[in-house]
């Protein structure tokens, strides 16, 4: 396939024994930006007999968590889809009675379930929600008509994201456009203005999500010259979306459909973009030129652990445990908390709390010397 991650190919071949191993943990000095190496003792426990001395070895350890549970996956799907349908119907019923404010309030949890449904589609795209590839693909395709996301096209673009995350020489597909300080300073005044507009919160989390899900996903943008499959994926998804919209408009009318569904869709889209943003756009993330780039180091050090409150973790299907997900994307989302319980030393790697995440919005440029994301204000101070 070419884009399959090395971590996805790791297989556990022997039953591991409880051991303790010495490992090297890379820590970051937040004052100087330097990464230092310290020795510590890591209890591997029952999960692996391997020493976790590098990000690459972590992928081998995490391979033991890859097996999905079919019954659990079906339950997770049902407890997401059924409340989503019920809440959507409740929002429409409130609207039909003239209680627009109640419909908008109901839209908030409904959007949460739609986000969770997208995360299930995400797991299907990694081939991890079910053991059988065809089950993953067809569940993912059906969900794609509800999330406005063409499954096969998105799966390919997302695989590119996993294969290039943090690589300065391979930016452009499946990521948030990020310039280095030098690239930004070399741009014309008009070029700088365009980038500032793109990174403005109202565009990034307002206009951007609506454009992405309502318009951009209607075409295989980024893969338009990559054969017929991306086109087939987007066009068939568009057909599915059109059929769903036609049926709902026929049942409840165009006005009710727009005023009930658009708030739900836009809230879910904004939430999804926000989550993706925080997963890689935090201060001490990692970006490297291609010759120095390592997929495993970029996964561990360049992806955050977005430590959300329990309710939000549930609605976002543990996607905040993103560093572990990037190290081994074949772990089902419902097994990610088990990884952190078994390996607590992973909890503080790239940890970003809900409060801290709001400060990430201002981080817009990669400073290659300081090796961190910086704000426009900091760049102006540099002269």
N, C-alpha and C positions, 0 to 999 in steps of 0.2 A: 504493500500500500504506500510506503514511502513516508507517510506522515505519522505512523503509529509510534507512540512514545516507547523508548526503551523500557521505562518503568512498567508499561503495560504488558511487556513480554516476559517479565520476571515471574518465574514459577517457584513455589515452595516445593522442594523435592524431598525433604526429610522432616521428620517430626522434631521440632526444636526442643532443647532442654533448658531448664532454668539456669542461667549463668549471670555473672556480673562481668562487664567488660569495661576497659578503660577507653574513653572516647575523647576526641578533641572537639571542643565547642567553640565556634567562632562568635565572638561578641563584638559589639560595636560601641566605641567611645563616642557618645553623642556630642561631646564638646569639641573633639578634634576631627571627627569623621573617620578615624582610623579603625580598622578591624584588627582585633587582637586574638590570639589563640591561647586558650587556657585548658588545662587538664582537669577533668572531673571524672567521677565514677558514675556510670550509667547502668541502672539495673534493667537489663533486657528482659528478664523474667521469662515467661513461657512463650514469648512471641518470636524469639529468634536467638540462635547461638552466635550471631554475627556481631562484631564490634561496629558500632555506629560512628566510625571515624571520619566519615565524609557524607556529603549529600547523596552521592551515588549509592553508598551502602544503605542509606535510609530507604531507598527505593526497594531494596531487597527485603529489608525488614517489613516494610509496609505491604509487600506482596502477599503476606499471610492474611490480609483483611479483605481480599478482593472478591471472595465468593458471595454472590447475592443469595438472598433467601426468597424463594418464589412467593411463599405465603405472605411474608412481610411486605414484599413489593406490591402485591395485589391489595393488601390492606392499606398501604400508604397511598396508593392510587385512588382507592374508594373514599378514604377519609379526606381526600382533597377534592375530587370531582363532585361528590354528592353535596357537600356544604356549598361549593361554588355555585352549583345549579340552584340550590334552595335559596341562597342569598340573592342571586340574580333575580329570581322570581319574586322575592320579597321586595327588592328595590323597585321592580316594575309595578308591583301591586301598590306600594306606597305612592308611586308617581301617579298611577291611575286614579287614586283617591284624592289627588291634588296636593299631597304632602311632599313637595319637591325636596324640602330640607331633610325629611326622613330618608328619602331615596338617596340623597347625597351622603348622608351618614352611613347608610348601609353599604354604600360603594366602597368605603374604606376597608372593612374586613373582606369584602368580595374581591377587591384588588389583591389583598394579601393571599387569598387562595389561588388567584390567577398567577401570582408570582411563584407560588409553590408548585403549581402545575408546570410552569416553565422550567423549574429546577428538575422536575421529573423528566421532562423532555431532554434536559441537559445530560442527565444520567444515561438516558437511552442513547444519546449521541456518543457517549463514551463506551457504549456496549456493556454497561454495568448494572442496569436496573433489573434485567432478566439475564439468565444464563444463555438463552437462545438468541442469536443475532437477529433472526426474523421477528421475534417478539419485540425486541428493542426498537427495530426499525419501524414496524407498523404502528406501535403505540406512539412512537415519536412523531410519525407523520400525521396521525390523527390529531394529536395535541397541537401540532404546528398550525392547523387550521384555526384553532381557538386562540393561540398566542400570536397569530399573524407572523409566524416565523417558519419559512420553508426549511424543513428538517434536514434533508440531504445536503442542500447548499450550506446551511448553517453549520452542519457537522463538519464539513470540509474546511470551511473558514476557521472554525474553532480549533480544529486540529493544527492548522497553521499557527494560530495564536499560541498553542501549547508548545509547538516546535520552535518558536522564535521569540517568545516572551523575554524581554530584557536585552535583546540583541539590537544595538543601535544601527547595524547595517541591514537589518531585515524588518524594519518597521513598515506598517501600512495596511495590514490585513488583520482584522479581529482585535485591534487595540485602540486605545485613546491616543490620538496624535500628540506626540511629545517631542519638542525641540530641545536641543542643548542650548546652553547660554550662548555659545559661539555662533550657532546657526541662527538664533534669534537676532543677535547683534549684527550679523552679516546681511540680514534682510533689509529691503527698502522700507520706507516709512509705511507704505501701503501694505507690504507684506507683514510687518509687525502688527498693524491694525487688524488685519484679517485674523491673525493668530490670537490676538487679545479678544476679539469678538468670539471666536470659536471656543476659547477657554472661559468665557464669562459664564457665571452660574446660570443666568437666565437662558442662555443658549444651550449650555451643556446639559442642564437638568430640566429645561422647559421645552424649548423648541426642538432640541436635539432628539429626545426620546420619541416625540410625536413624529418627527420626520423619519427616524430610523424604522419604527414599526409600521407606520401607516403608508409610507412612500418608498423608502429605500429597499425594504424587503420585498417589494413587488417585482424587483429585477435582481439578477445575480451580480450585484455591484461588487467589483473586485475579482470576479471569476467569469466575466462575460465572454472571454475568449478561451475558456477552459473546457470546451466540448459541450455536448448536449445535456449532460446530466444536471449541471446547475440550473440550466434553463427549464428542464423538465420539472425539477423540484419546485422552482418558484411558480411556474405557470400552473401546475397541478394544485399547489397550495392556494394560489389565487382563485382557482376554480372552487375549491372547498370553502374558502372564505366567502365567495360570492353566493354560494348555495345557502350557507348558514345565514348570511345577512338577508337574502331574499325571503327565506322562510320566516325569520323573525319580523321583518317589516310587514310581511303579509299577515302575520298573527296579531301584532300590536301596533303597527303603523310606524312610519318613518320618524315622526317627532319623538314618540316614546322610545324608540330604539336608540336614537342619537343621544337623547338626554339621560337615558339610563346607562347605556353601554360605554359611551365615550368617556365619562368620568372614571369608570372602572378601568378602562383600557389605558388611559393616560396616567392614572395613578400607578398602575402596575408597571407601565413602561418606564416611568421616572424612577421608580424603586429599583427596577432591574439595572438601569444605567448607573444609578448611584452605587449599587453593590459592586458592579464591575469596576467602577472608578476607584473605590476605596481599596479594592483587592490589589491594585498595582500602583496607585498614585499616592503613596504615603512617603514621608520624608526620607527615610533611610531604606528605600527600595534599592534595586540593583539594575544598572544599565552598563553594558560592556560593548566594546568594539568586537567584531566577529572573531578576531584572532585570540581574544582573551575570554570569550564567552563560553560558559558551560551551562548546558540545559539544567543540570541537577542543582548547581549553585543558584542559578536564576530562579528555579522553582522554590528552593528553601528560603533564600534571602530576598528574592524579589517579589514574593507574594505574601500578603499580609495574613495574620490571624485576626480577623475582625470579630472581636469578642463581644457579641451582642447579648442582651438580656434573653432569658430562656424562651419567652414567647416569640420574640423576633427570630431567634435561632430556629424555632419550629417552622415558622412561616417561610423562612428563607432556606429551609432544608439543609441547614449546616454548611451552606456555601461559604460562610465566613472562615471556615477552617481551610482556607484556600492554599496555604503553603503545603499542607499535607495532600490536598487534592492535586496540586501541580506535581508533587513528587510521585504520586501514584494515582492517576486519574481513574483507575478501574475500581476504586473503592466505592461501594454504594454509599449514598449520603447518610443513610441511617447507621453506618458503621464508623463514621468519622469521629463521633464523640468517644467511642471505645478506644480509638487510637490515642486520643489525648489522655484518657484515663490510664491506659497502659504505659504511656510514654509522657509523663507530665513535663519533661524538659522541653517538649515541643510547644507547650502552651505560651511561653514568653517569646518565642521566635517571631518577630514581625508583628507583635501584638498591638492592636489598635482598638481602643474602647469606643463606644458610641459617641461620647463627648469629644474625644480626640479626633474622631473622623471628620467632624465639621471643619477642623482646621486644615484638612487636606485640600479643601476647595481652593485655597490660595496658592498651593504648590503647583507650579505650571512649567518649570524649566529644569532640565537636568544640568547640574554644575559638575563638570567632569573632574575638576580639581578637588572640590570639596566632597565629591561623591555622594550627593544628596539632591533632592528636589528643592528648589528655591522659589521665592515669590518674585513677581515683577518689581516690587519695591526693593528687594535685596539686589536685584540686577541694576536698578537705577543707582543704588548707593555705590556700586562698583565703578560707576562712571562709564 
